[in-house]
């Protein structure tokens, strides 16, 4: 079991693809892929190279979450049940806020985890809130996986657009998302745990991307 130290990210609007550096990267890929989209048949190899570059960029941005595997959870079946059964943000948010309960017992344990992993795990053997701590940890780690997949879906929106949430039909997009989905390996079964502000921003980015993509295909 590899211990990960997820950040308490669900309480804030998503931070990632809206940053200046990532937008710059997305814009660079936009210029590259747009210039390679409408090419003679003999240049198909260039389009293939472009696809590899885009997928490499998306995967490298999710490096820490790509390292998460089933054995890193205390109870992977519990984590998978969150993915399968909690499709909306509100019930997941209620569970995610576990770190705020019991006088902050999880946060205190996580501080130990950040300092000395072995001692933190040893403490769980006799800790009166061990089960709650393990469940809280798994809940946060589940969100960490989701967050990486969200990045992979969100980052190309302004470039390629999309048909909507869980409506991925393009092979490249599905390939990246499937590679990160350790729960089901599917492309279109992501829970919608987005912050409302992010969902609105996604819609705007999607509209811009769809308009650009349609224009370039004409």
Legacy VTK file of the C-alpha trace (Angstrom):
# vtk DataFile Version 3.0
C-alpha trace
ASCII
DATASET POLYDATA
POINTS 218 float
0.000 0.000 0.000
1.418 3.328 -1.100
0.220 6.200 1.053
-0.839 9.331 -0.803
-1.428 12.681 0.813
-4.416 14.202 -1.000
-5.252 17.863 -0.550
-8.644 19.043 0.685
-9.670 20.236 -2.761
-13.389 19.558 -2.973
-14.258 22.534 -0.793
-13.033 24.964 -3.435
-13.759 25.634 -7.071
-11.481 23.522 -9.213
-7.924 24.757 -9.576
-6.013 23.359 -12.489
-6.980 23.793 -16.093
-8.003 27.402 -15.572
-4.491 28.407 -14.519
-2.472 30.652 -16.815
0.234 28.055 -17.423
-2.188 25.340 -18.455
-4.123 27.733 -20.654
-0.865 28.609 -22.379
-0.172 24.915 -22.991
-3.703 24.361 -24.284
-3.367 27.329 -26.623
-0.067 25.949 -27.906
-1.687 22.588 -28.627
-4.595 24.395 -30.259
-2.285 26.116 -32.731
-0.419 22.887 -33.397
-3.429 20.649 -33.891
-5.411 23.204 -35.870
-2.549 23.551 -38.334
-2.400 19.763 -38.695
-6.126 19.070 -38.857
-6.706 19.957 -42.505
-3.807 18.324 -44.326
-3.304 16.176 -47.424
-3.499 12.422 -46.991
0.278 12.099 -47.233
0.624 14.058 -43.964
-1.494 11.759 -41.818
1.585 10.959 -39.780
1.722 14.547 -38.578
-1.802 14.312 -37.200
-0.866 11.078 -35.444
2.149 12.778 -33.847
-0.095 15.640 -32.749
-2.459 13.191 -31.036
0.441 11.598 -29.182
1.637 15.012 -27.977
-1.807 15.964 -26.706
-2.341 12.666 -24.881
1.148 12.840 -23.372
0.426 16.334 -22.090
-2.850 15.291 -20.494
-1.391 12.216 -18.842
1.702 13.982 -17.553
-0.510 16.579 -15.888
-2.155 13.814 -13.893
1.019 12.046 -12.812
0.272 11.745 -9.089
-3.236 10.385 -9.627
-1.948 7.972 -12.283
0.210 6.480 -9.546
-2.865 5.618 -7.442
-3.876 1.962 -7.663
-6.497 -0.196 -5.942
-4.072 -1.421 -3.278
-3.489 2.174 -2.101
-6.946 2.279 -0.538
-7.763 0.825 2.849
-11.001 -0.461 1.294
-11.091 -0.256 -2.484
-14.621 -1.666 -2.699
-15.855 1.232 -0.570
-14.106 3.697 -2.887
-15.594 2.000 -5.935
-19.055 2.197 -4.368
-18.675 5.981 -4.110
-17.864 6.125 -7.792
-20.738 3.895 -8.838
-23.463 5.123 -6.493
-22.820 8.795 -5.759
-23.372 10.448 -9.109
-24.017 13.985 -7.830
-21.870 16.414 -5.872
-24.001 16.911 -2.731
-23.823 13.383 -1.250
-20.133 13.083 -2.095
-19.438 16.494 -0.556
-21.142 15.366 2.667
-18.838 12.364 2.905
-15.799 14.339 1.785
-16.259 16.750 4.695
-15.424 13.903 7.077
-12.206 15.731 7.957
-14.303 18.393 9.692
-15.988 15.965 12.080
-15.028 14.532 15.482
-13.066 17.607 16.388
-10.779 17.338 13.372
-9.473 13.868 14.259
-8.727 13.080 10.613
-6.767 16.289 10.075
-4.626 15.552 13.115
-3.928 12.037 11.857
-3.159 13.367 8.388
-0.632 15.770 9.892
1.118 12.715 11.335
0.865 11.026 7.962
2.644 13.909 6.290
5.373 13.793 8.900
5.915 10.078 9.415
3.872 7.614 7.381
4.924 4.535 9.329
4.006 6.058 12.696
0.666 7.283 11.366
-0.253 3.823 10.110
0.902 2.238 13.357
-1.310 4.634 15.310
-4.383 3.327 13.486
-3.943 -0.079 15.140
-5.176 1.312 18.445
-6.861 4.548 17.397
-10.498 4.800 18.621
-11.498 6.468 15.336
-9.470 4.186 13.065
-12.416 3.082 10.914
-13.593 6.664 10.410
-10.080 7.809 9.527
-9.601 5.032 6.977
-12.941 5.761 5.354
-12.203 9.470 5.229
-8.817 8.802 3.662
-10.382 6.558 1.008
-13.051 9.171 0.288
-10.428 11.857 -0.276
-8.317 9.544 -2.420
-11.355 8.680 -4.544
-11.875 12.352 -5.205
-8.190 12.670 -6.107
-8.664 10.093 -8.874
-11.818 11.843 -10.068
-10.055 15.204 -10.072
-7.336 13.905 -12.390
-9.949 12.519 -14.760
-11.790 15.819 -14.649
-8.575 17.588 -15.667
-8.156 15.152 -18.562
-11.691 15.895 -19.774
-11.615 19.617 -19.060
-8.231 20.675 -20.424
-9.055 20.104 -24.139
-12.538 21.702 -23.983
-11.461 25.107 -25.263
-9.561 23.401 -28.091
-11.809 20.571 -29.235
-15.098 21.203 -27.460
-17.248 18.268 -26.361
-20.734 16.820 -26.694
-21.183 17.132 -22.942
-20.532 15.426 -19.636
-20.102 11.670 -20.068
-20.675 12.002 -23.790
-17.126 11.419 -24.942
-16.995 9.952 -28.418
-13.490 10.885 -29.556
-10.987 8.097 -29.245
-8.176 10.184 -27.775
-10.341 11.641 -25.023
-11.689 8.227 -24.062
-8.241 6.664 -24.106
-6.924 9.156 -21.558
-9.968 8.962 -19.286
-10.063 5.148 -19.331
-6.383 5.007 -18.420
-7.140 6.988 -15.243
-10.385 5.241 -14.290
-9.187 2.585 -11.842
-12.742 1.933 -10.656
-14.486 0.727 -13.821
-12.113 1.449 -16.695
-14.972 3.192 -18.498
-14.973 6.443 -20.440
-18.438 7.823 -19.752
-19.383 6.926 -16.191
-17.800 9.800 -14.234
-19.813 11.132 -11.301
-20.547 14.834 -11.640
-18.782 16.155 -8.536
-17.958 19.500 -10.128
-18.300 22.759 -8.254
-21.239 24.725 -9.779
-18.883 27.512 -10.841
-16.744 25.010 -12.709
-19.748 23.490 -14.453
-20.663 26.953 -15.777
-17.112 27.592 -16.894
-16.991 24.183 -18.574
-20.115 25.035 -20.573
-18.532 28.266 -21.780
-15.261 26.562 -22.697
-17.161 23.783 -24.446
-19.117 26.260 -26.569
-15.897 28.020 -27.615
-14.193 24.733 -28.403
-17.129 23.430 -30.418
-17.247 26.655 -32.428
-13.509 26.514 -33.140
-13.572 22.834 -34.055
-16.557 23.276 -36.375
-14.924 26.256 -38.046
-11.693 24.361 -38.641
-13.512 21.366 -40.135
-15.260 23.521 -42.750
LINES 1 219
218 0 1 2 3 4 5 6 7 8 9 10 11 12 13 14 15 16 17 18 19 20 21 22 23 24 25 26 27 28 29 30 31 32 33 34 35 36 37 38 39 40 41 42 43 44 45 46 47 48 49 50 51 52 53 54 55 56 57 58 59 60 61 62 63 64 65 66 67 68 69 70 71 72 73 74 75 76 77 78 79 80 81 82 83 84 85 86 87 88 89 90 91 92 93 94 95 96 97 98 99 100 101 102 103 104 105 106 107 108 109 110 111 112 113 114 115 116 117 118 119 120 121 122 123 124 125 126 127 128 129 130 131 132 133 134 135 136 137 138 139 140 141 142 143 144 145 146 147 148 149 150 151 152 153 154 155 156 157 158 159 160 161 162 163 164 165 166 167 168 169 170 171 172 173 174 175 176 177 178 179 180 181 182 183 184 185 186 187 188 189 190 191 192 193 194 195 196 197 198 199 200 201 202 203 204 205 206 207 208 209 210 211 212 213 214 215 216 217
